[in-house]
Amino acid sequence: MALAAGALLVERYASPARDVHVKSSATDMVSAADQDAEALIRRMLRDRRPDDGLLGEEGGRERAASGRRWVVDPLDGTTNFLYRFPQWAVSIALEDEHGPAVAVVFDPLREELFSATRGEGALLGNEPLRMRPHDDLATALLATGFSYDSDRRALQAGVMRTVLPALRDIRRAGAAALDLCWLAAGRVDLYYERGLNPWDWAAGRLIVTEAGGDAADLEGDPHGLAAATKPLLPKLLELLREAEAQSFLTAT
């Protein structure tokens, strides 16, 4: 499914975007490519797994008779896709009564397929993924993302004033699923972001944990996720608590 959706998106990537609209704000875009990729995945699931449920970013909702649900982001990184910035992917996860069970994130431009199965590890293509050891916050590279809401972005900028000096540097590429996969692959050392939806992190979170990392939900509103190596995650969470408290005090 991810490969088929990726092929559709690559074909659209070479052509001018069409039917571009906005969702939560003027900067939160959606296009026909997002919707058509999700429709393709939905049709494939209906044919192959008709009893399974579906939660899709572009409105796909199917009740589950089987106790299993597919969580789909057909195009993670829509803004990047529309700007021809080469950082976007298809993200698909399968959940059951025990939580995330299977995950796939496909980067069509690099032809990289990240996958994981609960209890069986994570893969990049056919090669096992294991996060590289890292326990020093000061030399860690952080991936993050920012809200589409301008007021919330201002608060996040305040958080970064405390976070950035404590780290090696940050990267903000604009596709949460790939950020998490790149963490699993050792291309960054830390990840956190607020304002995520289930389809943004469902697959990537399982890939990180099956690659030997750890992830934690961030308390408060909006929902957030932090992920890192197991030694680094508590240090990241403490840094974020300090930074968010300071940002809130400054804003008020």
C-alpha positions, 0 to 999 in steps of 0.5 A: 500500500505504501509503495503504491501510494508513493508511486502515485505521489511521485507521479503527481510530484512532477506536475503542477499541484492541483486542488490545493486548499487549507485546513486548520490555518492559512499555512496548513495545506492539503492537495488532491495528491493527499486525498487521492493517495488516501483514497488509494490506500482505503480501496486497497484496505477495503479489498484486502482487510474489509473487517479492519478499521481506518483512521486517515488524515484526509477524513478516512474513517472506517469502523473495525469489526476485527479489533484492528485499525489502520492509521494512515498519513497518505502524505506526511509533509504536504507543504514540502511536497507542494514546494518541491522540498524533498522531505515527505513520505507515506506513513501507515501503522496497524494497531490492535488491542495491544497498541501499534503492531506494524509500521511502514514509512516510505520515502519515495524520493530516496526509495527508503522503506522503514518498517517495524513489527512489534517485538521483532525489530525495525528495518530500513529496507532489509537491513536491521535498524538499531539506534546508535548509543548516545547519552550526551545532551550537549552533543545531540542533534534534535529534530523538531517541528512547529505549529501552523498557528502563529500564536503557538509558533511564538510560544515554541520559539520561546521554548527553543531559546532555552532548548537550543543552547543545551544541544549541538543543533536542531533540524526542522525538516517538516515531516514528523514520520521521517523525523522519527525514522531518521532518529531510528537510523541515527541521522538525528539523536532526539525528537520532540514536537507538539500539536501532532495527530495520531497519523503523524506519529503512529508508524514512526513511534513504533519504528523508534522503539523497535530500533531500541529507542524510547518515546514518551507523550508530552503532558499538556495541550496540545499533545506532544511526543518526545523520542530519543535513545533510552539514556537521553530521553529523561534528559530531553524531557527535563529540558523541555519541562524547564523550557516550556515553563520558562516560555509560559512565564515569559508569555504571561 
